Amino acid sequence: MAGDSEHPLYAIERRAERAITQELRVLLDEVLALRPALNMDDRAYADGLLMKLDRLIQDQMLLPELERSLPAANAA
């Protein structure tokens, strides 16, 4: 990303590391909105960031399922 450490995609990625599911969805929408205006290199970075945001959302959605199943597994 052309050495610009203040690029919006970098800021979004930093925020994603500590975001809850709802904020991750907002960040995902922000990346999608930025994507058409990006050059090819930045667009490739944005695509990777979209995959990362999607994975973080899925992980947060899966965690409550795992937490619910653990007490049942321990009781058996």
Phi and psi in degrees as GROMACS dihedral restraints (atoms count N, CA, C in turn):
[ dihedral_restraints ]
;  ai    aj    ak    al  type     phi  dphi    fc
    3     4     5     6     1    50.7    20    10
    4     5     6     7     1    26.9    20    10
    6     7     8     9     1    70.6    20    10
    7     8     9    10     1     8.5    20    10
    9    10    11    12     1   -87.7    20    10
   10    11    12    13     1    97.4    20    10
   12    13    14    15     1   -71.1    20    10
   13    14    15    16     1   -11.5    20    10
   15    16    17    18     1   -99.6    20    10
   16    17    18    19     1    16.1    20    10
   18    19    20    21     1   -60.4    20    10
   19    20    21    22     1   139.8    20    10
   21    22    23    24     1   -56.5    20    10
   22    23    24    25     1   -31.9    20    10
   24    25    26    27     1   -65.9    20    10
   25    26    27    28     1   -36.8    20    10
   27    28    29    30     1   -64.5    20    10
   28    29    30    31     1   -42.1    20    10
   30    31    32    33     1   -63.7    20    10
   31    32    33    34     1   -41.2    20    10
   33    34    35    36     1   -63.6    20    10
   34    35    36    37     1   -43.2    20    10
   36    37    38    39     1   -62.8    20    10
   37    38    39    40     1   -41.3    20    10
   39    40    41    42     1   -63.1    20    10
   40    41    42    43     1   -44.4    20    10
   42    43    44    45     1   -63.8    20    10
   43    44    45    46     1   -33.9    20    10
   45    46    47    48     1   -64.2    20    10
   46    47    48    49     1   -29.9    20    10
   48    49    50    51     1   -61.8    20    10
   49    50    51    52     1   -24.4    20    10
   51    52    53    54     1  -125.9    20    10
   52    53    54    55     1    19.3    20    10
   54    55    56    57     1   -90.9    20    10
   55    56    57    58     1   150.9    20    10
   57    58    59    60     1   -85.5    20    10
   58    59    60    61     1   170.2    20    10
   60    61    62    63     1   -53.2    20    10
   61    62    63    64     1   -45.5    20    10
   63    64    65    66     1   -62.4    20    10
   64    65    66    67     1   -41.0    20    10
   66    67    68    69     1   -69.7    20    10
   67    68    69    70     1   -35.5    20    10
   69    70    71    72     1   -60.7    20    10
   70    71    72    73     1   -38.6    20    10
   72    73    74    75     1   -65.5    20    10
   73    74    75    76     1   -38.4    20    10
   75    76    77    78     1   -65.1    20    10
   76    77    78    79     1   -43.1    20    10
   78    79    80    81     1   -62.3    20    10
   79    80    81    82     1   -40.2    20    10
   81    82    83    84     1   -59.9    20    10
   82    83    84    85     1   -43.8    20    10
   84    85    86    87     1   -63.1    20    10
   85    86    87    88     1   -36.8    20    10
   87    88    89    90     1   -63.5    20    10
   88    89    90    91     1   -43.2    20    10
   90    91    92    93     1   -63.8    20    10
   91    92    93    94     1   -43.6    20    10
   93    94    95    96     1   -61.3    20    10
   94    95    96    97     1   -36.5    20    10
   96    97    98    99     1   -70.2    20    10
   97    98    99   100     1   -35.9    20    10
   99   100   101   102     1   -74.3    20    10
  100   101   102   103     1   -31.1    20    10
  102   103   104   105     1   -51.7    20    10
  103   104   105   106     1   -46.1    20    10
  105   106   107   108     1   -61.0    20    10
  106   107   108   109     1   -26.5    20    10
  108   109   110   111     1   -90.3    20    10
  109   110   111   112     1    -0.4    20    10
  111   112   113   114     1   -88.3    20    10
  112   113   114   115     1   151.8    20    10
  114   115   116   117     1   -75.7    20    10
  115   116   117   118     1   174.0    20    10
  117   118   119   120     1   -60.1    20    10
  118   119   120   121     1   -42.5    20    10
  120   121   122   123     1   -64.0    20    10
  121   122   123   124     1   -45.8    20    10
  123   124   125   126     1   -67.1    20    10
  124   125   126   127     1   -33.7    20    10
  126   127   128   129     1   -65.3    20    10
  127   128   129   130     1   -38.7    20    10
  129   130   131   132     1   -63.9    20    10
  130   131   132   133     1   -40.8    20    10
  132   133   134   135     1   -63.8    20    10
  133   134   135   136     1   -42.4    20    10
  135   136   137   138     1   -62.3    20    10
  136   137   138   139     1   -39.2    20    10
  138   139   140   141     1   -62.4    20    10
  139   140   141   142     1   -42.0    20    10
  141   142   143   144     1   -64.7    20    10
  142   143   144   145     1   -39.2    20    10
  144   145   146   147     1   -65.8    20    10
  145   146   147   148     1   -37.4    20    10
  147   148   149   150     1   -61.3    20    10
  148   149   150   151     1   -40.7    20    10
  150   151   152   153     1   -65.1    20    10
  151   152   153   154     1   -41.3    20    10
  153   154   155   156     1   -64.2    20    10
  154   155   156   157     1   -44.2    20    10
  156   157   158   159     1   -62.4    20    10
  157   158   159   160     1   -42.1    20    10
  159   160   161   162     1   -61.4    20    10
  160   161   162   163     1   -42.0    20    10
  162   163   164   165     1   -64.7    20    10
  163   164   165   166     1   -42.0    20    10
  165   166   167   168     1   -62.7    20    10
  166   167   168   169     1   -40.0    20    10
  168   169   170   171     1   -62.9    20    10
  169   170   171   172     1   -46.3    20    10
  171   172   173   174     1   -62.8    20    10
  172   173   174   175     1   -41.2    20    10
  174   175   176   177     1   -61.4    20    10
  175   176   177   178     1   -42.0    20    10
  177   178   179   180     1   -69.9    20    10
  178   179   180   181     1   -30.8    20    10
  180   181   182   183     1   -75.1    20    10
  181   182   183   184     1   -31.2    20    10
  183   184   185   186     1   -76.3    20    10
  184   185   186   187     1   -33.1    20    10
  186   187   188   189     1   -55.9    20    10
  187   188   189   190     1   -47.5    20    10
  189   190   191   192     1   -61.0    20    10
  190   191   192   193     1   -35.1    20    10
  192   193   194   195     1   -62.9    20    10
  193   194   195   196     1   -43.5    20    10
  195   196   197   198     1   -65.4    20    10
  196   197   198   199     1   -40.4    20    10
  198   199   200   201     1   -65.0    20    10
  199   200   201   202     1   -36.4    20    10
  201   202   203   204     1   -69.6    20    10
  202   203   204   205     1   -34.1    20    10
  204   205   206   207     1   -81.1    20    10
  205   206   207   208     1   -23.1    20    10
  207   208   209   210     1   -64.2    20    10
  208   209   210   211     1   -46.9    20    10
  210   211   212   213     1   -60.6    20    10
  211   212   213   214     1   -35.8    20    10
  213   214   215   216     1   -66.4    20    10
  214   215   216   217     1   -39.6    20    10
  216   217   218   219     1   -68.1    20    10
  217   218   219   220     1   -37.9    20    10
  219   220   221   222     1   -72.3    20    10
  220   221   222   223     1   -30.7    20    10
  222   223   224   225     1   -75.4    20    10
  223   224   225   226     1   -23.3    20    10
